[in-house]
Amino acid sequence: MIKPTSRRDFLKTTTLAGAAGAVALASPWSGAAWAGETLKVLVLGGTGQTGPHLVGQLLERGHTVTLFNRGKRSEKLFPGVECLIGDRSLDAENGLTALEAEVAGGRTWDVCIDIWPHIPKIVENTAVLLKDNVGHFMYVSSISAYADHSQPNMNESAAVSEAPDADDMEFDWELFGPFKAECENRVRRIYPTNHTIFRPGLIVGPRDFSFRGGYWPVRVRRGGEVLAPGNGYDRIQFIDGRDLTAFQVHCMEDRIGSTFNVTGPHPRTPLTMKNLLETCKRTSGSNATFTWVSPGFLEKHEVSAWMNMPCWLPVEGEYAGFGTRSVAKAVGSGLTFLPLEDTVRDTLTWYDTLPQDRREGMANRAGVLPEREAEVLAAWHSQQG
């Protein structure tokens, strides 16, 4: 089986007690649908890939937003939104002071959402501080929390990894999944009946600075012969960041508490690599042609799954089921999807607004550089005679 550059790299980049969130919570949060009232929402973070989508959607729907982060980008992104300045790093002196002052003064929020940290103690410290001051706590975990990705169509009841001694362990990216699972455990312990946990897969669309979702739209638009992985029919999954945050807002407004796999596409319309690349071609008006290359050849020529061939993993071995994780529960609770054409088009539009140096930096994060792609294609054609 061809593998990602390394398991460490794969875990680092997946925007990746198992039955803990299998059923909806019986809590005061569940059941009462949003009736148009303004929610007070505290966003921990909010300036990365998905945070601006979330904040924008909340503001558009009339909710009141407070940010808590280091303040490095908030004023530029949201000059009219209140931002409490702090640093949640474990070694930051007085990092939670601003939030502690608000709590001491009796301030409350209807919802708090913790967008991305993977260090359990960081999640726990803030969750404990806010326990009596927020009505509901949301945490963004990852599909990487699951212990097994080899079986297809697994749902939220599948076992997750474990890291009960995380506080005594030095983090490395091999521990990303177990640490995410332990973050979930602590949220459930502190907010046993008033939590929602989201497990997204690969997050794509505008603001995907990792370039894992942007590589294919950009490469296919450039045209010519495109190095493509496998035979085109391997299943893949990802979620437009705007669909993820729309579902988060929906759960806030409709008082939905549970644990959800949040990735796409819709179960009725499975996505393959061929579908993705053909959509990129059609949407961009490209003249691209696709040369599908076997996993073994890619491995031999050190073209890695996932990092060099973004979104794609061979459907065998330890990641055989990674592209088929069940999202039926989230869909049944209101998860919706933008058309893939919109995601491709909007990704290209956003990419075109970036300065050249930013684009060049992203090209070194994921995908294959043009000269390397040409070398591999030439070797493939030579082998084919």
C-alpha positions as CSV (number, residue, x, y, z in Angstrom):
1,M,0.0,0.0,0.0
2,I,1.2,3.5,-0.8
3,K,1.2,5.6,2.4
4,P,1.3,9.3,3.1
5,T,4.7,10.9,3.5
6,S,4.5,9.5,7.0
7,R,1.9,8.6,9.5
8,R,3.1,11.7,11.4
9,D,2.5,14.0,8.4
10,F,-0.9,12.5,7.7
11,L,-2.1,13.0,11.3
12,K,-0.7,16.5,11.3
13,T,-2.7,17.4,8.3
14,T,-6.1,15.7,8.8
15,T,-8.3,18.0,9.8
16,L,-8.7,14.5,11.1
17,A,-15.4,5.2,25.2
18,G,-16.2,5.4,21.3
19,A,-20.0,5.4,21.8
20,A,-19.9,8.5,24.0
21,G,-21.7,10.7,21.4
22,A,-23.7,8.1,19.5
23,V,-27.1,9.5,20.6
24,A,-28.5,12.9,21.1
25,L,-28.2,14.3,24.6
26,A,-31.2,14.5,26.8
27,S,-30.5,18.0,28.2
28,P,-32.1,21.5,28.6
29,W,-30.2,22.4,25.4
30,S,-31.9,19.9,23.2
31,G,-35.4,20.3,21.7
32,A,-36.1,24.0,21.8
33,A,-35.7,25.4,18.3
34,W,-34.3,28.9,17.7
35,A,-37.2,31.4,17.7
36,G,-35.2,34.3,16.4
37,E,-33.7,35.4,19.6
38,T,-30.2,36.8,19.7
39,L,-27.6,34.4,21.0
40,K,-24.5,35.5,22.8
41,V,-21.6,33.4,21.4
42,L,-18.1,33.2,22.7
43,V,-15.6,32.0,20.1
44,L,-12.3,30.8,21.3
45,G,-10.0,31.6,18.4
46,G,-11.9,32.7,15.3
47,T,-9.2,34.0,13.0
48,G,-7.9,30.9,11.3
49,Q,-9.4,28.8,8.5
50,T,-13.0,28.3,9.6
51,G,-13.3,31.0,12.4
52,P,-14.0,33.9,10.0
53,H,-16.7,31.9,8.2
54,L,-18.3,31.1,11.6
55,V,-18.2,34.7,12.9
56,G,-19.5,36.1,9.6
57,Q,-22.5,33.7,9.6
58,L,-23.3,34.4,13.2
59,L,-23.2,38.2,12.6
60,E,-25.3,37.8,9.4
61,R,-28.0,36.0,11.5
62,G,-28.0,38.8,14.1
63,H,-26.1,37.1,16.9
64,T,-23.7,38.8,19.3
65,V,-20.1,37.5,19.1
66,T,-17.2,37.8,21.5
67,L,-13.8,36.6,20.5
68,F,-11.0,35.4,22.8
69,N,-7.6,35.0,21.1
70,R,-4.2,36.6,20.9
71,G,-5.5,39.6,18.9
72,K,-3.1,39.3,16.0
73,R,-5.7,39.2,13.3
74,S,-9.1,40.0,14.9
75,E,-9.0,43.8,14.4
76,K,-8.3,43.4,10.7
77,L,-10.9,40.7,10.1
78,F,-13.6,41.9,12.4
79,P,-12.9,45.5,13.6
80,G,-16.4,45.8,15.0
81,V,-16.4,42.6,17.0
82,E,-15.4,42.5,20.7
83,C,-12.1,40.7,21.2
84,L,-10.7,39.7,24.6
85,I,-7.0,39.4,24.3
86,G,-5.2,36.4,25.9
87,D,-3.0,33.4,25.2
88,R,-4.2,29.8,26.1
89,S,-0.7,28.3,25.8
90,L,0.2,26.3,28.9
91,D,3.4,28.4,29.5
92,A,1.7,31.8,28.9
93,E,1.8,33.9,32.1
94,N,-1.6,35.4,32.9
95,G,-2.9,34.1,29.6
96,L,-6.5,33.8,30.7
97,T,-6.6,37.0,32.7
98,A,-9.0,38.9,30.4
99,L,-11.5,36.0,30.4
100,E,-11.1,35.4,34.1
101,A,-12.1,39.1,34.7
102,E,-15.2,38.7,32.6
103,V,-16.2,35.5,34.5
104,A,-15.5,37.2,37.9
105,G,-17.8,40.0,36.8
106,G,-20.6,37.6,36.2
107,R,-20.7,37.8,32.5
108,T,-22.4,34.9,30.7
109,W,-22.8,33.5,27.1
110,D,-25.3,31.2,25.6
111,V,-22.7,29.2,23.7
112,C,-19.0,28.9,23.7
113,I,-17.2,27.2,20.8
114,D,-13.6,26.0,21.0
115,I,-12.5,25.8,17.5
116,W,-9.3,23.7,17.2
117,P,-6.8,23.1,20.1
118,H,-5.5,19.5,20.4
119,I,-3.8,19.8,23.8
120,P,-6.3,18.4,26.4
121,K,-5.1,20.6,29.3
122,I,-5.6,23.8,27.2
123,V,-9.2,22.7,26.4
124,E,-9.8,21.7,30.0
125,N,-8.5,24.9,31.6
126,T,-10.8,27.1,29.6
127,A,-13.8,24.8,29.8
128,V,-13.5,24.7,33.6
129,L,-13.2,28.4,33.9
130,L,-16.4,28.9,31.8
131,K,-18.4,26.1,33.4
132,D,-20.9,28.3,35.2
133,N,-20.9,31.1,32.7
134,V,-21.9,29.4,29.4
135,G,-25.1,27.6,28.7
136,H,-23.6,25.2,26.2
137,F,-20.0,24.2,25.2
138,M,-19.0,23.2,21.7
139,Y,-15.7,21.6,20.7
140,V,-14.2,21.0,17.2
141,S,-12.4,17.7,17.2
142,S,-11.4,15.6,14.2
143,I,-12.1,12.4,12.4
144,S,-8.5,11.5,13.3
145,A,-9.8,10.8,16.8
146,Y,-11.0,7.4,15.7
147,A,-8.8,4.4,16.5
148,D,-9.5,2.5,13.3
149,H,-9.8,3.9,9.7
150,S,-9.7,0.6,7.9
151,Q,-13.4,-0.3,7.9
152,P,-15.8,1.5,5.6
153,N,-19.0,3.3,6.6
154,M,-18.2,3.6,10.3
155,N,-20.3,6.0,12.3
156,E,-19.9,7.9,15.6
157,S,-20.2,4.7,17.7
158,A,-16.8,3.5,16.5
159,A,-14.0,3.4,19.1
160,V,-11.7,6.4,19.4
161,S,-8.1,6.4,20.5
162,E,-7.0,7.0,24.1
163,A,-4.6,9.3,25.8
164,P,-5.6,9.4,29.5
165,D,-2.1,10.4,30.5
166,A,-1.8,13.2,28.0
167,D,-0.9,15.8,30.6
168,D,2.3,13.8,31.3
169,M,3.2,13.2,27.6
170,E,5.2,15.4,25.2
171,F,3.0,16.0,22.2
172,D,4.1,14.9,18.7
173,W,1.9,14.5,15.7
174,E,1.6,10.8,16.1
175,L,-0.6,11.7,19.2
176,F,-2.9,14.1,17.4
177,G,-5.8,11.6,17.2
178,P,-5.5,10.3,20.7
179,F,-5.1,13.8,22.1
180,K,-8.2,15.0,20.2
181,A,-10.2,12.1,21.7
182,E,-9.0,13.0,25.2
183,C,-10.0,16.6,24.6
184,E,-13.5,15.3,23.8
185,N,-13.5,13.2,27.0
186,R,-12.7,16.3,29.1
187,V,-15.4,18.4,27.5
188,R,-18.0,15.6,28.2
189,R,-16.9,15.4,31.8
190,I,-17.2,19.1,32.4
191,Y,-20.4,19.6,30.4
192,P,-22.0,16.2,30.6
193,T,-25.5,17.2,29.3
194,N,-24.7,20.4,27.4
195,H,-22.0,19.8,24.8
196,T,-21.8,19.4,21.1
197,I,-18.7,17.8,19.5
198,F,-17.9,18.1,15.8
199,R,-15.5,15.7,14.1
200,P,-14.7,17.2,10.7
201,G,-12.7,15.5,8.0
202,L,-10.4,17.5,5.6
203,I,-11.6,21.1,5.6
204,V,-11.4,22.8,2.2
205,G,-12.7,25.9,0.4
206,P,-11.7,29.6,0.8
207,R,-9.1,30.2,3.5
208,D,-7.6,26.7,3.2
209,F,-4.0,27.9,3.5
210,S,-2.8,24.2,3.8
211,F,-3.5,24.0,0.0
212,R,-4.8,20.4,0.4
213,G,-8.2,21.5,-0.9
214,G,-6.8,24.2,-3.3
215,Y,-4.2,22.1,-5.1
216,W,-6.5,20.3,-7.5
217,P,-8.6,23.4,-8.6
218,V,-5.5,25.4,-9.2
219,R,-3.6,22.6,-10.9
220,V,-6.4,21.5,-13.2
221,R,-7.2,25.1,-14.2
222,R,-3.6,25.4,-15.3
223,G,-4.4,22.7,-17.9
224,G,-2.2,20.2,-19.7
225,E,-1.5,16.7,-18.6
226,V,-2.3,16.2,-14.9
227,L,-0.7,13.5,-12.7
228,A,-3.7,11.8,-11.0
229,P,-3.6,9.1,-8.4
230,G,-5.1,5.6,-8.7
231,N,-7.8,4.7,-11.2
232,G,-10.1,7.6,-10.5
233,Y,-12.7,5.6,-8.6
234,D,-11.3,5.7,-5.0
235,R,-13.8,7.3,-2.6
236,I,-12.8,10.6,-1.0
237,Q,-14.4,12.9,1.6
238,F,-13.9,16.5,2.6
239,I,-16.0,19.4,3.9
240,D,-16.2,23.0,2.7
241,G,-15.4,25.1,5.8
242,R,-18.6,27.1,5.2
243,D,-20.7,24.0,5.4
244,L,-19.0,23.0,8.7
245,T,-19.6,26.4,10.3
246,A,-23.2,26.6,8.9
247,F,-23.9,23.3,10.7
248,Q,-22.3,24.7,13.9
249,V,-24.6,27.7,13.8
250,H,-27.6,25.5,13.1
251,C,-26.7,23.4,16.2
252,M,-26.5,26.6,18.2
253,E,-29.8,27.9,17.1
254,D,-31.7,24.6,17.2
255,R,-30.2,23.6,20.6
256,I,-28.6,20.4,19.2
257,G,-26.2,18.6,21.5
258,S,-24.4,15.4,20.5
259,T,-21.3,14.2,18.7
260,F,-21.1,14.4,14.9
261,N,-19.0,13.3,12.0
262,V,-19.0,16.4,9.8
263,T,-17.6,15.7,6.3
264,G,-18.9,15.4,2.9
265,P,-20.4,14.8,0.4
266,H,-24.0,13.9,1.0
267,P,-24.4,10.1,1.4
268,R,-26.6,10.0,-1.7
269,T,-23.8,11.4,-3.9
270,P,-20.5,9.7,-3.1
271,L,-17.4,11.5,-4.4
272,T,-14.5,9.9,-6.2
273,M,-11.2,11.4,-7.3
274,K,-12.5,11.3,-10.9
275,N,-15.6,13.3,-9.9
276,L,-13.4,15.9,-8.2
277,L,-11.0,16.4,-11.0
278,E,-13.7,16.5,-13.7
279,T,-15.6,19.1,-11.7
280,C,-12.4,21.2,-11.4
281,K,-12.0,21.0,-15.2
282,R,-15.6,21.8,-16.0
283,T,-15.8,24.7,-13.5
284,S,-12.6,26.3,-14.5
285,G,-13.0,25.8,-18.3
286,S,-9.7,24.0,-18.4
287,N,-8.2,21.9,-21.2
288,A,-6.6,19.5,-18.7
289,T,-6.2,15.8,-19.4
290,F,-5.8,13.3,-16.6
291,T,-3.2,10.5,-16.5
292,W,-4.2,8.0,-13.8
293,V,-1.1,6.4,-12.2
294,S,-1.1,3.3,-10.1
295,P,-0.5,3.5,-6.3
296,G,2.6,1.3,-6.5
297,F,4.2,3.5,-9.2
298,L,3.6,6.6,-7.1
299,E,5.1,5.0,-4.1
300,K,8.1,3.8,-6.0
301,H,8.7,7.4,-7.2
302,E,8.1,8.9,-3.8
303,V,4.9,10.7,-4.6
304,S,3.0,10.4,-1.4
305,A,-0.7,9.9,-0.9
306,W,-2.5,12.8,0.9
307,M,0.4,15.3,0.9
308,N,1.6,15.1,-2.8
309,M,-1.8,13.8,-4.0
310,P,-4.1,15.8,-1.7
311,C,-7.5,14.4,-0.6
312,W,-6.6,10.9,-1.8
313,L,-5.7,7.7,0.1
314,P,-5.6,4.2,-1.5
315,V,-8.7,2.2,-0.4
316,E,-6.6,-0.6,1.2
317,G,-4.8,-1.2,4.5
318,E,-5.1,1.0,7.6
319,Y,-6.9,3.9,5.7
320,A,-9.2,1.7,3.6
321,G,-12.3,3.2,5.1
322,F,-11.1,6.8,5.5
323,G,-13.1,8.1,2.6
324,T,-16.4,6.5,3.6
325,R,-17.0,7.7,7.2
326,S,-20.7,7.9,7.8
327,V,-22.3,11.4,8.1
328,A,-25.9,10.2,8.2
329,K,-26.3,11.4,11.7
330,A,-25.2,15.0,10.9
331,V,-27.3,15.0,7.7
332,G,-30.3,13.9,9.7
333,S,-29.7,16.8,12.1
334,G,-29.4,19.4,9.5
335,L,-26.0,19.3,7.8
336,T,-26.2,20.6,4.2
337,F,-23.6,20.9,1.4
338,L,-22.8,23.6,-1.1
339,P,-22.4,22.3,-4.6
340,L,-18.9,21.1,-5.4
341,E,-18.8,23.5,-8.3
342,D,-19.3,26.4,-5.8
343,T,-16.4,25.1,-3.6
344,V,-14.1,24.9,-6.6
345,R,-15.1,28.3,-8.0
346,D,-14.9,30.1,-4.7
347,T,-11.5,28.5,-3.8
348,L,-10.1,29.7,-7.1
349,T,-11.5,33.2,-6.6
350,W,-10.0,33.4,-3.1
351,Y,-6.7,32.0,-4.3
352,D,-6.5,34.7,-6.9
353,T,-6.7,37.4,-4.3
354,L,-3.6,36.2,-2.5
355,P,-0.2,37.9,-3.0
356,Q,2.2,35.9,-5.1
357,D,4.6,35.1,-2.2
358,R,1.6,33.6,-0.3
359,R,0.7,31.4,-3.3
360,E,4.2,30.2,-3.7
361,G,4.4,29.3,0.0
362,M,1.2,27.3,-0.2
363,A,2.5,25.4,-3.3
364,N,5.3,24.0,-1.1
365,R,2.8,22.6,1.4
366,A,0.7,20.2,-0.7
367,G,0.6,18.8,-4.2
368,V,3.5,18.3,-6.7
369,L,5.5,21.1,-8.2
370,P,5.4,21.3,-12.0
371,E,8.9,20.1,-12.7
372,R,8.5,17.1,-10.4
373,E,5.1,16.3,-11.9
374,A,6.6,16.3,-15.4
375,E,9.4,13.9,-14.3
376,V,6.9,11.4,-12.8
377,L,4.7,11.5,-15.9
378,A,7.6,11.0,-18.2
379,A,8.7,7.9,-16.1
380,W,5.2,6.6,-16.2
381,H,4.9,6.9,-20.0
382,S,8.3,5.3,-20.4
383,Q,7.2,2.3,-18.3
384,Q,4.0,2.0,-20.4
385,G,6.1,1.6,-23.5
